[in-house]
């Protein structure tokens, strides 16, 4: 099987890639990444802060300083693995032709910030699988984890589903990986902790496809569907009223010492000391 991976250039994307590469690396034939969803001038300050630590600070200040870690960040996928990797261009006819030439059997989407439309929907014979970082169909759209925590759920989840058409997060569901809510942890912590379980669901589905079996899938119940656009400051205020930080220093360090390098704490702390005071973590 030949898999074309579409992902995001952020910490959750890096975690997912490393887990996928460890388990099904030889199947991944190319990687395309996106950088962000939505226009920055439409994002409230809390969302900009979250995205800064998910997708800017690690790549500018931390990953370039890592010397001996086995962890692979997005910028070094091709150099470290030999898998072709580049930023996804405009989703136009030229890019569609490039993907056909890759001859991928399956497209796999992880936090990818572009929509698959028109010809892109039919290029891969086995279709497109997407891992959505919330429980479907109740939390379609952007940052479902935030809305799940606001709702007071005892467990959140990520959903593996097909992308059958130009709709958003509406395809048949293969699996949902659940994560118990930890009320001592931040939104940031809950987001990246979804991905180990999500990757396990992906690998299970891929092994079935490799063996010639179509994974069983359940149609979404439209009556249970809710769609969320970019969160407002009111949403982040509600999150904090529930007792959750958006992101904090302890949870940021936890990501790097858990997944990147157990001895990275001092180096990460040093980089945090150089951050603009408006972006300083609590």
N, C-alpha and C positions, 0 to 999 in steps of 0.2 A: 504493500500500500504506500502511496505517495501523498503526504499531507502538506498542504500550504497553510502556514500559521499566520494569522492576522492578530496583532496584539497592540497594547499601549506601551509607550515608553514611560513607565512609572514603576513604583516599588511593587505593587501587586502584580503587574505584568512580569517583572523580573522574577518574582517568586514562582509564579505559574510556569514560566519558561523553564526555570531550573528543575522543577519537579517533572515537567514533561520530558525534558531532555534526558534526565536520569532514567526514565522509564520507557520512553519510546523514541529516543533520539534518532535512531537510524531511519525512522519513518518520516521525519521532518525534512523536507527538501528545499524550503525557502521560507523566509520570515519577512513580513511587512509590518511596520509599526506606524501608529498614529501618535500625534502629540496634542492631547487635550480635546475637549468636547465643548462646543459653544464659544461665543465671543467673550473675551476677557472683560470688556467694558460692561457686560451684562451680568457679571458675577459679583455677588456681594463679598465683603472683605473676609468673612469667615471661610467661604469657599475658596477664595484666592489663597488664603493662608494654608488650607489643607492641601491644595494643589501644588503650592510652592514646595512643601516638604515631601509630597509624593513624587514630584516630577521635575523639580528644578535643583534644589539643594543637593540631593544625593549625587546627581550627575555632574554638578559643578564642583562640589567640595569633598565628596567622600569617595566615590568609586575611582576617580583618578589617583587616589592615594593608596588604594589597596594593592599590596604587593604579592601576597602569598595565598589569598583566598581562592577556593575552588568555585566560588559563586561567580556566575557570569551575568554581568549587566547587559542591557540591550545594546549599548554602544560597542561591545566587544564580542557579540555573538559570532560574527563571521570570522574574526581573527582567532577566536578560541575554539570554534567548532568546525569551521569550514562551510557552514550552512550560509548560503547567500542571504544577506539581510540588508534592507534599506527602508527608508521612510516611504510609506505609500504615497504615490502621487495622486493627482486628481483622478477620480473614478470615471475615466473617459474611455473611448474606444481603444486608444493606444494601450492603456493599462490592461484592458480586457484581452487584447491580443497577446500581451506579455504573459498574462496568466495562462492562457491557452497553451502557450509554448512550454510552460512549466509542466504540463501534463499531470496535474495533481488529480488524485482520485477523490479527495475530500478537502474541503475548506474548513478550517477551525478558527473561530473568532473568540478572542479573549479581551474584553474591554476595548475592542477596536472602535475608534471614534468616527468611522465613516459608515455610510449605509450601503448595503448591497442592493443594487437596483438593476433592472433591465437585463442585459446579457450576463452580468456577473452571477445571476441566480442559477444559471444553467451550465456553467463552465465545468464544474466538478461533477462527475457521474454519480458520486455518492452524496452530493448535496453539501449544505453548509450547516455546521453545528456551531451554536453560540452558547457560551457560558455567561449567563446574566447574574449579576451579583445581588440578587434578591429573590424572594419567593414569587413565582408567577402562578396565576395572573394578577394577584393582588397588588404587586408592586412593579408594574411596568415603568419604563422610562429611566430617568436620571437619578442616581444616588438613592436607590431603593433602601439601602441599609439605613440611611438617615431616617427615612419615614417609618421603617420597621421599629427602630429604637424609640421614636416619638410615640408610636402606637402602643408601646409597653409590652411588646411580645416577649415571651420567655425564651424563644429561640428564633433566630433568623436563618437565612439560608441563601444558597445560590442554585440556579436552575439551569440544567443543560437542556437545550431545545433546538429544534430545527428552525432555520430561516427559510420559509417556503416562498415568500413573496416580499413586496415592498413595505409591508406593515412592520411595526416595531414591537418586538418581544411578544409576538402573537402565535408562534409556531408550536407544533405538538411537542409535549414535554417527555424527555427520556428519563430524567432523574432529577431529584432535588437533594442536595447535600446540606444538612442542617448543622447549625452551630449554636450551643447554648449561649444566651446573653450573659456577659460578665459585667455587672453594674459598677465594678471598680475600674473598668477600662474605657477607653475613649472610642469615638466613632472611627478614627484611624485604625485602631487595633482591631476592631470588628471587621473592617473592610478587608484587611490583608489576611486575617485568620480564616476567612471563607475559602481561600484558594486551595489549601491542601485537600480538603474534602471535595471541592469542585474538580480538581485534577484527577482524583481517584475515580469520579464519575465519568470523566472523559476517557480515561484509560480503559475502564470497563467496557464502554460503548465501542471503542476502537478495536479491542480484542474480539468482540462479537462480530464486527464488520470484517475483520481479518479472516475469521473463520466462516464467512459466508452467511452470517445470520443478521437480519435487520433487527436492531434493538427495538423492543416494544416501546411504543410512544402513546401518550394520552392526550387527547384533544383538550385544549384549554376551555374552561367554563367562562364564557363571555360575561355572564351575570356577576362573576366575582372579580371582574377586571377593573383596575384603577390605573390611571396613567399620570406620571409626575414629570413636570418640566424642571428647569433649573430652580434649585431651592432659593428661597428668599431669606432675609435676615430673621424674619419671624420664625421660620422653621428652625434655624439654629438657636434662637432664643428658647423655643420649645424643647429642643434637645437638652439645653443646659438646665432648664427647669426640671427635666427628668433626672438630672444628676450626672449627665455625661459631658466630658470635655469633647471638643472637636478633635483635638490632638494635644498630647502633652509630652514632656521630655522623656519620662520613664517609658512610655509606649514606643516612642521613636527609637530609643536605645534598644528596646526589646527586639525590634525588627532586626537590627544589625547584629546583635549578639546571638540571636536565635538562628538566623538564616545565612548571614554573610560571614562572620568571623567572631567566635566567642571572645576574642581578645580585642575587639574593635571599640570598646566603650570609650576609652580615653581619647582615641583619635576622633571619634564622632563628637564627643564633648568639646574638644578643641575647635572643631569646625563650627559648632553652635556658638562658641564665643565670638566668632567673627561675623555673625549674622546681624543685619540691620535691626536695631532695637524694636522697630515696628513688627518684625517677624519673629521675635524671640519667643521660644516655647515656654509655657509655664512649667 
